[in-house]
Amino acid sequence: MIDSFFMLMKKWRERLIMHSKFKSTLVIVPARGGSKRIPNKNVKLIFGQPMVYWPLMEISKLFSVNDVLVSTDSDLVKETVEAKGLHVPFKRPANLSDDFTGTTEVVVHALKWFEENVRKVDYVLTIYPTAVLLSEQDIIAAMNSLLQDHKTDKVMSATTFPFPIQRAIFENDKGYVEMFEPKNHTKRSQDLVEAMHDCGQFYLSKSESIRKGALFKNLKVKVQPIHRTKVVDIDTLEDFELAEEKLRLYKGKTIFENWKFTS
């Protein structure tokens, strides 16, 4: 009985700590309107609702309307997300809305605006509109990982490659196949280091590292592993079809129209 009591107290304390950390977190969703291959991609319907709704729906389980900032240059995106209770307080500048601007610049701009106009935060959670299979449990796990090692600057979602990249090949200028690393030709797969790649779902960062403009290569970054079946890169119409199939698999026939952010 005593052991059970202390276990419950420990879990209760952990929840309180996690809650306080999330209250000091700004969620930034970079969702511009321009897309060359798929017009208005971020609000295109997928499995019954605009694409950006899927990750927003998941983070609404952890964050209130006051913790989420959508950075967009699009009136359509603004109107779409505000229908779920969010407020888009500014329009992203044109110089941060072209095809060459990276996520980092957008996040720096959004964080600066928020801290100058609302409040200071300790953490920044960047969520992509294409993260339709985002899981609240992965976000919680990422925060735990960040808190357990005070040296960590950032936790990124990543997944494994389906095949050892050490055996990758390319076509040379004579039209023949070459290996990038011929020394690995005879090595067994289990003897090679398992490689991972950014799966484009989220980054959880200490806000200080963003304010300083620290480069990725200079940061101490940990990985939040995501199963390959829950990862999809949405850039083409074929990707949309694949994402919809995965949503149907994971979400089933559940109705989602009534969800909304709370204050």
N, C-alpha and C positions, 0 to 999 in steps of 0.2 A: 504493500500500500504506500509506504513512504517513498520507495523508488518511483512508483507511478506518479506520485504527487510532484516530486522534483523533476521528473521528465516533462510533465505538463507545464510546470513553471518555466522550464528551460525553453520549450517550444513557444510559450506565450511571450517570453522575453525576446526571442528571436524574431517573432512576428512584429513586435513593437519596434525593434531596431530596423527591420526591413521597411516598415511603414514610414518611419522617420526619414530614411534614406530616399524613398520614392517621393516624399513630400519636398525634398531638396533636389529633385531631378527635373530638368526641362526636357520634354520630348519634342524633338524637331522632325517634322515630316517635309522633306524637300519634294514639292510636287508641281513642277512647272507645267505650263499648258502646251508648249511647243513639242512636237514629236514628228520627225520627218516620215518615219515608216508607218506609224499608226497615229493618225490625228486624235488629239484629246485622249491619249492612251490611259492616263491616270484615272479617268472617270468613265472609261468604256465599261459597259456591262459585262460582268463575268459571273456565271452561276447565280444570276438573279439580282446582283447589286453592283454599283460602280466599284471598280477595282480597288480604289483607295479605301473603301469602306472595310475591306477585309482586315488589313492591319489595324485600322482605327478601332474596329470593333474589339479586337483582342486587347489593345492597350487601354480601352475604356474600362476593362476589368481591374486595372491597377492604378490608373491615373484619372484625376478629375479634369474638367474642362479648363481649369486655370493652369494646368501643368503642360498643356499641349499647344504647340505653335506650328501651324502649317505655313510654309514659305512658298508662295506661288506668285506668278505674274498673270494668272488666268482668272477672269471673272467667273468662268464656268466652274473651275475647281473651287473657288471661294464659295460660290453659291451652293455647291454640292456638299462641302464639308460643314458649312454653317447650318445646313438642314438637320445635322445630327447634334447640334448644340454647341459646336465650336465657334470661336470668333477669330476671324483673320484680320488683324489690326493694321496691316500694311501690305502694299503690293511690292513684290520683289523687283528691285531695279533692273532695267533692261540689260545693263552690263553684267548682271549675274544670272541672266536667263537665256544665254545663247548655248550653242552646241559645244562650246569649248570650256565652259566654266565647270569646275569640279565640285564635288559635294563639300569639300573642306571650306571653300570660300563662302558657300551658301550658309553653312553651319556657323562659321565665324560671324557673318553678318547678322544672322538670326539671334545668336546668343548675345551679341553686343546690344542689339535693339532691346531684347528682353530685360537685360540687366540694367540698362539705362532707364527703362520705362516702367518696369514692374518690380523685380527683386533679383537679388543675387542667388545663384544656385551652386551646388557642389558637384553635380553630375549632369551630363548631357547624354540623352539616349536618342540617337539618330535612327529613324525608321524609314525604310523605302516604301513607296506606295505599291510597288510590285511584290512586296512580301506577303502574298495572299495566304501563305501557310504558316505565318508567324504564330508562335505559341507563348502564352504568358509564362509558362513554366521555364522556357529557355531564358526569358528576360530575368526572372527571379534567380535562376542559376547563375547568370552572368553577373548580377549584382553581388551574389554571395562570393563568387570568384574574385571580384574586384575588392571586396572588403577583407577577404582572408589574407591578402598580400598587399601591404601598404606601399610596396614599390611599384605595383602595377599601375600603369597610366590608362589602359584601355583594354576592353574585352570585345572581340569581334566574332560574329557568327561565321562559321566556316564548315566546309564539308570535305570528305575525302574524294580523290579522283577514283574513277571506276577501274583504272588500269595504271600500273606503275609508270610514272612519268619519266623515270630513269631509262626506260626503253623506248622513248619517243623517237620517231623518225622524221626525216624531211626529204624532199626531192631536190637533188643538187642541180647545178647549172647544166649538167649533161643529161638530165632526165632520169637519173638512177637514185635509188634509195640509199640514204646514209643514216646512221644512228647519231644522235647528238652526243651520246656517251657510249661508244663501242665497248668500253670496259665492262659494261653491265649486261652484255649480251648473254653470257652464260650463267649469270647469277640467278638464284631462285627468287621468286617474288617475296617470300617471307624473309629473305635476307636484305631486302631493300627498305629504306626508311619510307614509311607511308606518308605521302605528300597530301597536303590539303590546299584548298583555295577559298577565297572569299565567296560566300554564297549569296551576298547581296540582300541580307535581311535587316541586320542592325549592327550598330556600334554603340557601346556604352563607354563613355569617357569621363575622366575627371575634368571638370570645367577649366581648371587651371592650365592643363595641357593645351586646350583649345585657345584660351586667351593668349598664351605665349606663342601660338602659331608653330608649335613643335612639329617637325617633320616625322612621318611615320617611322622612318628608319632610325630615328633617335628616341623612339618611345619604347617602353616595356609593355608589350602587348600579349595578352593571353587569348586563348581560343575557347569559344563556346561551341562545341561540336553539334552539328545539325545532321540528322540522318538524310542520306541522299534522296530518299523518296519524298522528303518534305521540302525539297529545293527545286525551284524552276526559275529560269532566267527568261523574263517576258519581254521580247523585243519584236517578235513577228506574230502574224495571225496564227501560225502553227503553234507558237508558244502559248497563245491564249487557249487554244484547244486542249493542249496538254495540261495547262494549269486548271482548266475547268474539269477535266477528268480527275485530277488529283483532289480538287475540292469536293467533287462528288463522292470520291472514295473516303475522304476524311470527315466531311461534314454531313454526308448523307442527305436526308430529306428534311432536316431541321429548317424551320422558318426563322429568318433573321430580321425582318423588316422593322420590328419594334424596338431595337436597341437604340440607345442614345447616351451621350455623355451627361454626367451629372456635375453639379457645381460643388 
